[in-house]
Amino acid sequence: MDIHNCTICPRNCGADRTSETLGYCGIDARPHIAEICLHKGEEPVLGGKNGVCNVFFSSCNLRCVYCQNYAISQQKPEKKEIISIQRAAELIAGIMCKYNVDTVGFVSPSHQVFQMVAIIDLLHKRGFFPTIVYNSNGYDSPETLRVIKDYVDVYLPDFKYFDGLIAQKYSSANNYPKVALAALKEMYWQKGATIITDDNEIARSGLIIRHLVLPNYVENSLKVLETLADEISPRVHVSLMSQYYPEYKALEINNLNRTITIAEYQAVKQAATQLGIVRGWFQDMASNAEYRPDFSSKDVFKG
């Protein structure tokens, strides 16, 4: 990974992260972190009753028009979000000790891998060895994933789209299906289909693939599941998410300006079962009202 010619994500923009000329993500070499907090909303196998310490990186290498975290992923990062590696490690360690959690999730890390690795290294030097969750949008470089394989315990990527036209329309990445599939194959090669848990049934190693069902795009979801079954494995753990609600630019887009219906979600659930994808999680239909982060609040997930 060359910090002076950045190709850590599939944008391959070649930016010098130490300079004032920024690349696609708009982030330099410093950690840009919107929030470090306890989060109990992840899959049960990740945090159990105590939850996960999540590190929410600012900005993103996608431009999803419906992003539920748009306040930190799509807006220009604020100066207050730039903190030191030392301060980030200090905050993480504080949450780990205060809430008795030993899993740390890095959310949207694809464009801040340099920073993530530096934080993990410092945590290790200070005697903290949490389970590391790499929680990404799936738009990752396999080459980068190989470099960080010894740092990541659990991969938690999205697989958003089968159709490149939809990916371009809603996330400005027409090559997303091909790129994400290559990344998923690398993650699967590293971790396999089995999640290794401890005595408390908390994941310590593995791969969980998330898919968010979009309104009016059931066919996209069905093709995503077919691709996972055919190209990865029907035994891989899939988290099928119903929590979509219109946010950000999606409020003005006809196909996206509503929540999904019971019929849409049931069709996708049924397809997963028929494909033999039976390891994973379904969400309650009320989840779209429960998961609404507010990054302007001291309690981001109070809802």
JOPEUR-V746988 format. One record per residue. N is the residue number from 0. RES is the residue in three letters. SS is DSSP state (a for helix, b for strand, c for the rest). Layout:
N,RES,SS  N,RES,SS
//
This chain:
0,MET,c  1,ASP,c  2,ILE,c  3,HIS,c  4,ASN,c  5,CYS,c  6,THR,c  7,ILE,c  8,CYS,c  9,PRO,c  10,ARG,c  11,ASN,c  12,CYS,c  13,GLY,c  14,ALA,c  15,ASP,c  16,ARG,c  17,THR,c  18,SER,c  19,GLU,c  20,THR,c  21,LEU,c  22,GLY,c  23,TYR,c  24,CYS,c  25,GLY,c  26,ILE,c  27,ASP,c  28,ALA,c  29,ARG,c  30,PRO,b  31,HIS,b  32,ILE,b  33,ALA,b  34,GLU,b  35,ILE,b  36,CYS,b  37,LEU,b  38,HIS,b  39,LYS,c  40,GLY,c  41,GLU,c  42,GLU,c  43,PRO,a  44,VAL,a  45,LEU,a  46,GLY,a  47,GLY,c  48,LYS,c  49,ASN,c  50,GLY,c  51,VAL,b  52,CYS,b  53,ASN,b  54,VAL,b  55,PHE,b  56,PHE,b  57,SER,c  58,SER,c  59,CYS,c  60,ASN,c  61,LEU,c  62,ARG,c  63,CYS,c  64,VAL,c  65,TYR,c  66,CYS,c  67,GLN,c  68,ASN,c  69,TYR,a  70,ALA,a  71,ILE,a  72,SER,a  73,GLN,c  74,GLN,c  75,LYS,c  76,PRO,c  77,GLU,c  78,LYS,a  79,LYS,a  80,GLU,a  81,ILE,b  82,ILE,b  83,SER,c  84,ILE,a  85,GLN,a  86,ARG,a  87,ALA,a  88,ALA,a  89,GLU,a  90,LEU,a  91,ILE,a  92,ALA,a  93,GLY,a  94,ILE,a  95,MET,a  96,CYS,a  97,LYS,a  98,TYR,a  99,ASN,c  100,VAL,c  101,ASP,c  102,THR,b  103,VAL,b  104,GLY,b  105,PHE,b  106,VAL,b  107,SER,c  108,PRO,c  109,SER,c  110,HIS,c  111,GLN,c  112,VAL,a  113,PHE,a  114,GLN,a  115,MET,a  116,VAL,a  117,ALA,a  118,ILE,a  119,ILE,a  120,ASP,a  121,LEU,a  122,LEU,a  123,HIS,a  124,LYS,a  125,ARG,c  126,GLY,c  127,PHE,c  128,PHE,c  129,PRO,c  130,THR,b  131,ILE,b  132,VAL,b  133,TYR,b  134,ASN,b  135,SER,b  136,ASN,c  137,GLY,c  138,TYR,c  139,ASP,c  140,SER,c  141,PRO,a  142,GLU,a  143,THR,a  144,LEU,a  145,ARG,a  146,VAL,a  147,ILE,c  148,LYS,c  149,ASP,c  150,TYR,c  151,VAL,c  152,ASP,c  153,VAL,b  154,TYR,b  155,LEU,b  156,PRO,b  157,ASP,b  158,PHE,c  159,LYS,c  160,TYR,c  161,PHE,c  162,ASP,c  163,GLY,a  164,LEU,a  165,ILE,a  166,ALA,a  167,GLN,a  168,LYS,a  169,TYR,a  170,SER,a  171,SER,c  172,ALA,c  173,ASN,c  174,ASN,c  175,TYR,a  176,PRO,a  177,LYS,a  178,VAL,a  179,ALA,a  180,LEU,a  181,ALA,a  182,ALA,a  183,LEU,a  184,LYS,a  185,GLU,a  186,MET,a  187,TYR,a  188,TRP,a  189,GLN,a  190,LYS,a  191,GLY,c  192,ALA,c  193,THR,c  194,ILE,c  195,ILE,b  196,THR,b  197,ASP,c  198,ASP,c  199,ASN,c  200,GLU,c  201,ILE,c  202,ALA,b  203,ARG,b  204,SER,b  205,GLY,b  206,LEU,b  207,ILE,b  208,ILE,b  209,ARG,b  210,HIS,b  211,LEU,b  212,VAL,c  213,LEU,c  214,PRO,c  215,ASN,c  216,TYR,c  217,VAL,a  218,GLU,a  219,ASN,a  220,SER,a  221,LEU,a  222,LYS,a  223,VAL,a  224,LEU,a  225,GLU,a  226,THR,a  227,LEU,a  228,ALA,a  229,ASP,a  230,GLU,a  231,ILE,a  232,SER,a  233,PRO,c  234,ARG,c  235,VAL,c  236,HIS,b  237,VAL,b  238,SER,b  239,LEU,b  240,MET,b  241,SER,c  242,GLN,c  243,TYR,c  244,TYR,c  245,PRO,c  246,GLU,c  247,TYR,a  248,LYS,a  249,ALA,a  250,LEU,a  251,GLU,a  252,ILE,c  253,ASN,c  254,ASN,c  255,LEU,c  256,ASN,c  257,ARG,c  258,THR,c  259,ILE,c  260,THR,c  261,ILE,a  262,ALA,a  263,GLU,a  264,TYR,a  265,GLN,a  266,ALA,a  267,VAL,a  268,LYS,a  269,GLN,a  270,ALA,a  271,ALA,a  272,THR,a  273,GLN,a  274,LEU,c  275,GLY,c  276,ILE,c  277,VAL,c  278,ARG,c  279,GLY,b  280,TRP,b  281,PHE,b  282,GLN,c  283,ASP,c  284,MET,c  285,ALA,c  286,SER,a  287,ASN,a  288,ALA,a  289,GLU,a  290,TYR,c  291,ARG,c  292,PRO,c  293,ASP,c  294,PHE,c  295,SER,c  296,SER,c  297,LYS,c  298,ASP,c  299,VAL,c  300,PHE,c  301,LYS,c  302,GLY,c
//
